[in-house]
């Protein structure tokens, strides 16, 4: 994820919306059409944002 670990620091702080978009890009890259998401703490918030942003990208 941007701004975490050894990833480069972006010129502006990453938002939950950015992390949702980044997750989508990752899933597209690996050719996953739909996934089941589970997250704890901030990852749970990202998962919830992803469901709102990409409702067809998750299983129910």
C-alpha positions as a Markdown table, in Angstrom:
| # | Residue | x | y | z |
|---|---|---|---|---|
| 1 | Unk | 0.0 | 0.0 | 0.0 |
| 2 | Unk | 1.2 | 3.5 | -0.7 |
| 3 | Unk | 3.0 | 5.2 | 2.1 |
| 4 | Unk | 3.5 | 1.9 | 4.0 |
| 5 | Unk | 6.5 | -0.4 | 4.4 |
| 6 | Unk | 9.2 | 0.2 | 1.8 |
| 7 | Unk | 6.8 | 1.7 | -0.8 |
| 8 | Unk | 7.6 | 5.3 | -2.0 |
| 9 | Unk | 6.1 | 8.2 | -0.1 |
| 10 | Unk | 3.6 | 10.1 | -2.2 |
| 11 | Unk | 3.6 | 13.9 | -2.4 |
| 12 | Unk | 0.2 | 13.9 | -0.6 |
| 13 | Unk | -1.2 | 11.7 | 2.1 |
| 14 | Unk | -3.0 | 8.6 | 0.7 |
| 15 | Unk | -6.7 | 8.4 | 1.6 |
| 16 | Unk | -9.1 | 5.5 | 2.0 |
| 17 | Unk | -10.3 | 6.3 | -1.5 |
| 18 | Unk | -6.7 | 5.9 | -2.8 |
| 19 | Unk | -6.3 | 2.6 | -1.0 |
| 20 | Unk | -9.6 | 1.3 | -2.5 |
| 21 | Unk | -8.5 | 2.3 | -6.0 |
| 22 | Unk | -5.1 | 0.7 | -5.4 |
| 23 | Unk | -6.7 | -2.6 | -4.3 |
| 24 | Unk | -8.9 | -2.5 | -7.4 |
| 25 | Unk | -5.8 | -2.0 | -9.6 |
| 26 | Unk | -4.1 | -4.9 | -7.8 |
| 27 | Unk | -7.0 | -7.2 | -8.4 |
| 28 | Unk | -7.2 | -6.2 | -12.1 |
| 29 | Unk | -3.5 | -6.8 | -12.5 |
| 30 | Unk | -3.9 | -10.4 | -11.1 |
| 31 | Unk | -7.1 | -10.8 | -13.2 |
| 32 | Unk | -9.4 | -11.4 | -10.2 |
| 33 | Unk | -13.0 | -10.6 | -11.2 |
| 34 | Unk | -14.6 | -11.0 | -7.7 |
| 35 | Unk | -13.2 | -11.5 | -4.3 |
| 36 | Unk | -14.2 | -12.0 | -0.7 |
| 37 | Unk | -12.7 | -9.3 | 1.5 |
| 38 | Unk | -11.9 | -9.5 | 5.1 |
| 39 | Unk | -10.1 | -6.8 | 7.0 |
| 40 | Unk | -9.2 | -5.8 | 10.5 |
| 41 | Unk | -8.8 | -2.2 | 11.7 |
| 42 | Unk | -7.8 | 0.1 | 8.7 |
| 43 | Unk | -8.0 | -2.8 | 6.3 |
| 44 | Unk | -11.6 | -3.2 | 7.3 |
| 45 | Unk | -12.3 | 0.4 | 6.4 |
| 46 | Unk | -10.5 | -0.1 | 3.1 |
| 47 | Unk | -12.6 | -3.2 | 2.4 |
| 48 | Unk | -15.8 | -1.3 | 3.2 |
| 49 | Unk | -14.8 | 1.6 | 0.9 |
| 50 | Unk | -14.0 | -1.0 | -1.8 |
| 51 | Unk | -17.5 | -2.5 | -1.6 |
| 52 | Unk | -19.0 | 0.9 | -2.1 |
| 53 | Unk | -16.6 | 1.9 | -4.9 |
| 54 | Unk | -16.6 | -1.5 | -6.7 |
| 55 | Unk | -19.8 | -3.4 | -5.7 |
| 56 | Unk | -19.4 | -5.9 | -8.6 |
| 57 | Unk | -15.9 | -6.8 | -7.5 |
| 58 | Unk | -16.9 | -8.6 | -4.3 |
| 59 | Unk | -18.8 | -11.8 | -3.5 |
| 60 | Unk | -21.7 | -11.7 | -1.1 |
